[in-house]
C-alpha cells in the first residue's frame, strides 16, 4: 500500500486531467521505516524535482505537492517543511485529497469537540478507526509533530494555495474540515483555498470498482483536475 505502482493510475489521472508533469516519489514505507523517514524522503524528492523541473518538461514557478490520504498529509507536511527551509517561495501550493492532518492523540483541546468523525465513522469506511490507529502506530510519529500533523504547524498561514477534497462518511472527514478552518482562520491572512465536499461518500470512494460509482468517479476526477488548475493558476 502506498507504492509507486499502486498509485500509478491515480497519478496518471492527475497528470492528464490537470495538464501537469507529475513526479511520483518512492518513499520508505512504514513500519520498516519510521518517522521522520517518510517526510524526509518526500522532501528529498521535492528538492530533486526543483532541481530537475526543466529537464522533466515542467514549468518553474508552477510546482506543487499532491497526495491522497496519508500521502496528502505528507504533501502538506513537505510544503510546510519547504517553508521552514526557505524553499516555500518555489511552491505554488498543495493538492490534498481526503487528507490525514492530525494524529488522533494530538488534536488540540479546543478542537476535540469537533473532531468526531473518527468515532462517528469508526466502522463505516475502509480506513476504520482501528486501521487509522494502526497506521499511526506503524508511522511511529509523536502525536504533536507538526510535519506529520500539519494541522498543528504554526506556519499553515504561509501556504500559498490549497485544494482539499473531503468525504462525508470518512474517519478523516474532520481532519480535512478542521484544516480548512485553519486556512480560513485569519481574515487578513487567510490562505487561498478551495474545498470539494462529498456528502455521504466514504474514503477513496472514487477508486472502488462499482458501476454505481462511475459517475461519482468521473465527477471526482474532474474536480481534482480543476483543483490542480486552481492551485497552479
GUGU-9977 format. One record per residue (C-alpha): x, y, z. Coordinates in steps of 0.1 Angstrom, whole numbers. Each point is the difference from the previous one (the first is absolute). Layout:
# residues N
       u       v       w
       X       Y       Z
...
***
This chain:
# residues 233
       u       v       w
       0       0       0
      14      34     -10
      26     -11     -25
       6      15     -35
     -18     -28     -19
     -30       1      22
      -5      37      -5
       9       1     -37
     -36       2     -13
      -8      28      24
      31      19     -10
      -8      -3     -37
     -35      13       6
      14      31      18
      27       5     -27
     -24      -3     -29
     -29      19      16
      21      28      14
      23       3     -30
      31      -4      22
      32     -20       3
      -3     -22      31
      30     -13      19
      -9     -31      22
      23      -4      29
       8     -34      13
       4       7      37
       9     -26      27
     -32     -16      13
     -10      -7      36
       4     -21      21
      35      -7     -13
       7      37      -2
     -11      22      29
      -5      37       2
      17      22     -12
      12     -22     -28
     -32       3     -20
      -1      38       1
      37       3      -6
      -1     -23     -30
     -28      21     -15
      18      32       7
      31     -13     -18
     -24      -9     -29
     -12      36       0
      36      14      -1
       8     -24     -29
     -31      12     -18
       9      37       5
      35      -7     -14
     -13     -20     -30
     -33      17      -8
      11      13     -34
      15     -33     -11
     -32     -17       9
     -20      24     -22
     -14      19      30
      -5      37       5
      21      18      26
     -22      19      24
     -29     -24      -4
      11     -28      23
     -24     -14      26
      -3     -31      23
     -28     -25      -3
     -12     -31      19
     -29     -21      11
      -9     -10      36
      33      -4      19
      17      12     -32
     -20      32       2
      12       5      35
      36      -5     -13
      -7      24     -28
     -10      27      25
      29      -9      24
      25       2     -28
     -13      34     -11
       2      13      35
      35     -14       4
       9      18     -32
     -12      32      16
      21      -7      31
      31      -6     -23
      -6      32     -19
     -11     -19     -31
     -37       9       2
       5      28     -26
       4     -28     -26
     -33     -16       7
     -34      12     -12
     -20     -22      23
     -14     -34      10
     -26     -24     -13
     -12     -20      30
     -26     -27      -6
     -18     -14      30
      30       9      21
      11     -13      34
      10      33      17
       3      -8      37
       8     -30      22
     -31      -9      20
      19       4      32
      14      33     -10
     -33      19      -6
       1      33      19
     -24       2      29
     -19      28     -15
      -7     -21     -31
      -8     -33      16
     -38       7       2
       0       3     -38
      23     -29      -8
     -28     -26      -1
       3     -18     -33
      26     -25      13
     -27     -13      24
     -31       7     -22
      13     -21     -29
      22     -24      19
     -12     -30     -19
     -17      15     -30
      29       4     -24
      31     -17     -11
      22      21      23
     -17     -11      32
      10      16      32
      20     -31      10
      18       0     -33
       8      37       4
      15      -5      34
      20     -30     -13
      13      22     -29
      10      28      25
      17     -26      22
      19     -14     -30
      10      35     -10
      16       5      34
      -5      37       2
      -5      20      32
     -36      12       1
       9      37      -1
      27      -1     -27
     -11      28     -23
      13     -15     -32
     -19     -33       5
     -29      20      14
      -1      31     -22
     -31      13      17
      23       9      29
      27      18     -20
       3      37       9
       6      11     -36
     -31     -14     -16
      -8      36      -8
      31       2     -22
     -13     -26     -25
      -9      17     -33
     -29     -20     -13
     -16     -32      11
     -26     -23     -16
     -18     -24      23
     -24     -29      -7
     -19     -14      30
     -23     -30       2
     -30       2      23
       0     -36      12
      37      -2       7
      19      -3      33
      22      28     -15
     -29      24      -7
       8      23      29
      37      -1      -8
      -8      17     -32
     -27      24      13
      21      11      30
      29       7     -24
     -23      21     -22
      -8      20      32
      37       6       6
       4      13     -35
     -29      24       5
       9       9      35
      14      35      -4
     -22      23     -21
      30      21      -9
      24     -28      -7
     -23     -29     -11
      15     -25     -24
     -16      -1     -35
     -18     -34       0
     -27     -21     -16
     -19     -29      15
     -21     -27     -17
     -22     -19      25
     -15     -34      -8
     -29      -5      22
      -8     -36       8
      30     -14     -17
      28     -21      18
      37       3      -2
      15      -6     -35
     -35      -5     -15
      12       9     -35
      22     -30      -2
     -26     -26       9
      -8     -23     -30
     -38       3       0
     -20      11     -30
     -21      21      23
      30      21       7
       8       7     -37
     -16      35       0
      13      10      35
      35     -12     -11
      -2      22     -31
     -12      29      21
      28      -5      26
      28      -2     -26
     -13      30     -18
      -1      20      32
      35     -10       9
      12      11     -34
     -17      34       6
      16       0      34
      35      -4     -15
      -7      28     -25
     -13      21      29
      33      -5      19
      23       7     -29
     -20      30     -14
***
